[in-house]
Amino acid sequence: MSILSTLGRIASEYNAARARYLTERAVRALPAELRKDIGWPDAHDNRANLGVGTWAGDK
């Protein structure tokens, strides 16, 4: 595996994680009644705050 393909993969994973973060942040900013109507909190709220090294998503 070349360095460029590795960097591309890392950048892609980072972009996906960033998009998930921004989406979750926007949904959490909604009023509780709306979050309940759309089914938010579900499995995402059962996860612990995973901390350092989890920006690349669940693997």
TORVOSE-428052 format. One record per residue: chain; x, y, z of N, C-alpha, C, O, CB in turn. Coordinates in nm, 4 decimals, decimal comma, padded with zeros to 6 digits. Glycine has a CB too. Example, Ala and Ser with C-alpha at 12.3 -4.5 7.8 and 13.67 -1.06 7.14 Angstrom:
TORVOSE-428052
KEBA   kette       n_xx       n_yy       n_zz      ca_xx      ca_yy      ca_zz       c_xx       c_yy       c_zz       o_xx       o_yy       o_zz      cb_xx      cb_yy      cb_zz
KEBA       A    01,3190   -00,5690    00,7800    01,2300   -00,4500    00,7800    01,3200   -00,3300    00,7800    01,4236   -00,3319    00,8465    01,1308   -00,4473    00,9046
KEBA       A    01,2850   -00,2250    00,7080    01,3670   -00,1060    00,7140    01,2900    00,0030    00,7870    01,3409    00,1138    00,8039    01,4084   -00,0598    00,5725
END
This chain:
TORVOSE-428052
KEBA   kette       n_xx       n_yy       n_zz      ca_xx      ca_yy      ca_zz       c_xx       c_yy       c_zz       o_xx       o_yy       o_zz      cb_xx      cb_yy      cb_zz
KEBA       A    00,0854   -00,1177    00,0000    00,0000    00,0000    00,0000    00,0893    00,1231    00,0000    00,1829    00,1340    00,0791   -00,0968    00,0003    00,1225
KEBA       A    00,0586    00,2147   -00,0897    00,1421    00,3339   -00,1000    00,1017    00,4376    00,0047   -00,0062    00,4307    00,0635    00,1325    00,3940   -00,2410
KEBA       A    00,1893    00,5314    00,0255    00,1641    00,6383    00,1212    00,0443    00,7216    00,0768   -00,0383    00,7615    00,1589    00,2888    00,7274    00,1372
KEBA       A    00,0351    00,7478   -00,0546   -00,0757    00,8291   -00,1052   -00,2103    00,7605   -00,0842   -00,3077    00,8266   -00,0484   -00,0556    00,8593   -00,2534
KEBA       A   -00,2176    00,6303   -00,1057   -00,3445    00,5606   -00,0843   -00,3794    00,5572    00,0643   -00,4967    00,5655    00,1008   -00,3377    00,4173   -00,1408
KEBA       A   -00,2796    00,5451    00,1488   -00,3035    00,5474    00,2930   -00,3534    00,6841    00,3371   -00,4487    00,6939    00,4144   -00,1759    00,5105    00,3696
KEBA       A   -00,2896    00,7891    00,2884   -00,3347    00,9246    00,3220   -00,4747    00,9508    00,2685   -00,5549    01,0159    00,3355   -00,2372    01,0288    00,2663
KEBA       A   -00,5052    00,9019    00,1503   -00,6388    00,9174    00,0938   -00,7439    00,8471    00,1771   -00,8529    00,9003    00,1985   -00,6421    00,8647   -00,0474
KEBA       A   -00,7115    00,7272    00,2242   -00,8041    00,6515    00,3089   -00,8268    00,7234    00,4410   -00,9401    00,7332    00,4881   -00,7506    00,5095    00,3343
KEBA       A   -00,7202    00,7732    00,5003   -00,7314    00,8456    00,6277   -00,8146    00,9724    00,6091   -00,8996    01,0032    00,6927   -00,5907    00,8811    00,6833
KEBA       A   -00,7912    01,0451    00,5020   -00,8676    01,1670    00,4748   -01,0147    01,1346    00,4541   -01,1018    01,2071    00,5021   -00,8117    01,2397    00,3518
KEBA       A   -01,0424    01,0273    00,3837   -01,1810    00,9863    00,3598   -01,2506    00,9488    00,4914   -01,3650    00,9880    00,5144   -01,1855    00,8672    00,2615
KEBA       A   -01,1825    00,8741    00,5764   -01,2388    00,8367    00,7066   -01,2616    00,9593    00,7936   -01,3627    00,9685    00,8633   -01,1465    00,7378    00,7788
KEBA       A   -01,1684    01,0529    00,7899   -01,1842    01,1759    00,8674   -01,3046    01,2559    00,8192   -01,3831    01,3052    00,9002   -01,0573    01,2613    00,8586
KEBA       A   -01,3192    01,2688    00,6879   -01,4327    01,3430    00,6333   -01,5654    01,2781    00,6712   -01,6612    01,3483    00,7032   -01,4211    01,3529    00,4814
KEBA       A   -01,5723    01,1458    00,6681   -01,6953    01,0765    00,7068   -01,7249    01,0978    00,8549   -01,8398    01,1206    00,8928   -01,6844    00,9261    00,6760
KEBA       A   -01,6218    01,0904    00,9383   -01,6408    01,1114    01,0816   -01,6841    01,2543    01,1102   -01,7676    01,2777    01,1975   -01,5123    01,0790    01,1579
KEBA       A   -01,6282    01,3492    01,0380   -01,6648    01,4898    01,0551   -01,8103    01,5132    01,0159   -01,8823    01,5861    01,0840   -01,5723    01,5800    00,9717
KEBA       A   -01,8532    01,4520    00,9073   -01,9927    01,4646    00,8635   -02,0877    01,4043    00,9670   -02,1928    01,4618    00,9953   -02,0127    01,3959    00,7267
KEBA       A   -02,0513    01,2880    01,0241   -02,1342    01,2268    01,1294   -02,1423    01,3180    01,2496   -02,2498    01,3349    01,3072   -02,0780    01,0896    01,1713
KEBA       A   -02,0304    01,3772    01,2887   -02,0272    01,4670    01,4039   -02,1177    01,5881    01,3818   -02,1959    01,6248    01,4696   -01,8835    01,5128    01,4317
KEBA       A   -02,1066    01,6498    01,2643   -02,1877    01,7684    01,2363   -02,3364    01,7353    01,2311   -02,4193    01,8140    01,2767   -02,1444    01,8319    01,1047
KEBA       A   -02,3701    01,6199    01,1762   -02,5102    01,5775    01,1724   -02,5627    01,5533    01,3128   -02,6717    01,5988    01,3473   -02,5261    01,4508    01,0875
KEBA       A   -02,4857    01,4818    01,3939   -02,5285    01,4551    01,5305   -02,5427    01,5846    01,6097   -02,6359    01,5993    01,6888   -02,4297    01,3614    01,5999
KEBA       A   -02,4523    01,6767    01,5891   -02,4589    01,8052    01,6584   -02,5851    01,8822    01,6198   -02,6505    01,9423    01,7050   -02,3344    01,8889    01,6271
KEBA       A   -02,6186    01,8799    01,4910   -02,7389    01,9492    01,4444   -02,8646    01,8845    01,5016   -02,9574    01,9548    01,5416   -02,7449    01,9494    01,2909
KEBA       A   -02,8688    01,7527    01,5058   -02,9867    01,6836    01,5586   -02,9988    01,7078    01,7085   -03,1094    01,7278    01,7586   -02,9794    01,5320    01,5289
KEBA       A   -02,8883    01,7062    01,7802   -02,8937    01,7304    01,9248   -02,9361    01,8735    01,9576   -02,9819    01,9002    02,0687   -02,7577    01,7015    01,9878
KEBA       A   -02,9216    01,9649    01,8629   -02,9629    02,1034    01,8853   -03,1140    02,1209    01,8718   -03,1687    02,2236    01,9120   -02,8914    02,1956    01,7875
KEBA       A   -03,1812    02,0205    01,8152   -03,3263    02,0285    01,8010   -03,3930    02,0143    01,9378   -03,3343    01,9573    02,0297   -03,3778    01,9196    01,7039
KEBA       A   -03,5149    02,0656    01,9515   -03,5889    02,0467    02,0762   -03,6134    01,8973    02,1030   -03,6201    01,8169    02,0101   -03,7232    02,1230    02,0708
KEBA       A   -03,6264    01,8625    02,2294   -03,6434    01,7221    02,2684   -03,7646    01,6581    02,2028   -03,7605    01,5400    02,1682   -03,6557    01,7109    02,4189
KEBA       A   -03,8724    01,7336    02,1849   -03,9932    01,6780    02,1242   -03,9678    01,6350    01,9795   -04,0147    01,5299    01,9360   -04,1072    01,7805    02,1296
KEBA       A   -03,8934    01,7171    01,9060   -03,8616    01,6819    01,7674   -03,7667    01,5627    01,7601   -03,7834    01,4743    01,6760   -03,8000    01,8018    01,6952
KEBA       A   -03,6673    01,5606    01,8483   -03,5751    01,4452    01,8496   -03,6509    01,3175    01,8771   -03,6231    01,2144    01,8158   -03,4643    01,4640    01,9551
KEBA       A   -03,7477    01,3225    01,9696   -03,8267    01,2038    02,0015   -03,9107    01,1615    01,8811   -03,9235    01,0423    01,8532   -03,9173    01,2303    02,1232
KEBA       A   -03,9678    01,2588    01,8098   -04,0504    01,2296    01,6924   -03,9711    01,1602    01,5820   -04,0248    01,0738    01,5127   -04,1116    01,3578    01,6386
KEBA       A   -03,8465    01,1962    01,5648   -03,7666    01,1346    01,4584   -03,6919    01,0103    01,5066   -03,6195    00,9476    01,4293   -03,6673    01,2355    01,4030
KEBA       A   -03,7091    00,9752    01,6320   -03,6481    00,8519    01,6815   -03,5073    00,8675    01,7337   -03,4351    00,7692    01,7497   -03,6477    00,7513    01,5748
KEBA       A   -03,4684    00,9893    01,7598   -03,3342    01,0110    01,8159   -03,3430    01,0003    01,9643   -03,4589    01,0347    01,9875   -03,2757    01,1481    01,7748
KEBA       A   -03,2994    00,9786    02,0506   -03,1866    00,8947    02,0876   -03,2198    00,7474    02,0646   -03,3213    00,6979    02,1136   -03,1475    00,9188    02,2341
KEBA       A   -03,1386    00,6814    01,9942   -03,1531    00,5375    01,9827   -03,0183    00,4755    02,0149   -02,9644    00,5002    02,1228   -03,2031    00,4956    01,8406
KEBA       A   -02,9644    00,3993    01,9288   -02,8395    00,3280    01,9574   -02,7229    00,4228    01,9829   -02,6294    00,3871    02,0546   -02,8052    00,2353    01,8424
KEBA       A   -02,7266    00,5440    01,9250   -02,6142    00,6361    01,9428   -02,5994    00,6815    02,0877   -02,4874    00,7045    02,1333   -02,6314    00,7572    01,8527
KEBA       A   -02,7092    00,6948    02,1604   -02,6989    00,7382    02,2986   -02,6572    00,6259    02,3928   -02,6214    00,6516    02,5077   -02,8300    00,7957    02,3434
KEBA       A   -02,6614    00,5028    02,3456   -02,6176    00,3909    02,4284   -02,4670    00,3737    02,4261   -02,4102    00,3050    02,5111   -02,6840    00,2634    02,3827
KEBA       A   -02,4020    00,4365    02,3282   -02,2562    00,4275    02,3214   -02,1941    00,5210    02,4240   -02,2440    00,6310    02,4478   -02,2052    00,4614    02,1793
KEBA       A   -02,0872    00,4772    02,4829   -02,0125    00,5641    02,5747   -01,9341    00,6650    02,4915   -01,9119    00,6446    02,3722   -01,9165    00,4808    02,6677
KEBA       A   -01,8930    00,7720    02,5546   -01,8052    00,8663    02,4869   -01,6721    00,7947    02,4670   -01,5995    00,7690    02,5630   -01,7881    01,0009    02,5690
KEBA       A   -01,6407    00,7629    02,3419   -01,5301    00,6723    02,3141   -01,3929    00,7354    02,3296   -01,2948    00,6639    02,3503   -01,5435    00,6189    02,1767
KEBA       A   -01,3836    00,8650    02,3203   -01,2589    00,9311    02,3495   -01,1583    00,9326    02,2366   -01,1945    00,9246    02,1193   -01,1988    00,8687    02,4647
KEBA       A   -01,0321    00,9430    02,2728   -00,9231    00,9625    02,1780   -00,9088    00,8402    02,0885   -00,9202    00,7261    02,1331   -00,7913    00,9908    02,2518
KEBA       A   -00,8833    00,8675    01,9603   -00,8549    00,7601    01,8666   -00,9775    00,7014    01,7997   -00,9651    00,6024    01,7275   -00,7823    00,6528    01,9360
KEBA       A   -01,0944    00,7577    01,8203   -01,2142    00,7013    01,7603   -01,2695    00,7859    01,6477   -01,3816    00,7624    01,6027   -01,3190    00,6830    01,8644
KEBA       A   -01,1946    00,8827    01,6014   -01,2426    00,9709    01,4961   -01,2663    00,8961    01,3672   -01,3438    00,9429    01,2838   -01,1450    01,0830    01,4729
KEBA       A   -01,2033    00,7822    01,3468   -01,2165    00,7084    01,2219   -01,3397    00,6203    01,2194   -01,3607    00,5482    01,1218   -01,0945    00,6247    01,1986
KEBA       A   -01,4210    00,6236    01,3221   -01,5437    00,5452    01,3235   -01,5247    00,4093    01,3873   -01,4153    00,3741    01,4313   -01,5956    00,5284    01,1840
KEBA       A   -01,6312    00,3349    01,3915   -01,6284    00,2005    01,4527   -01,5719    00,1010    01,3533   -01,6163    00,0939    01,2387   -01,7707    00,1561    01,4986
KEBA       A   -01,4748    00,0254    01,3974   -01,4151   -00,0767    01,3107   -01,4064   -00,2058    01,3861   -01,3591   -00,3058    01,3321   -01,2757   -00,0343    01,2605
END
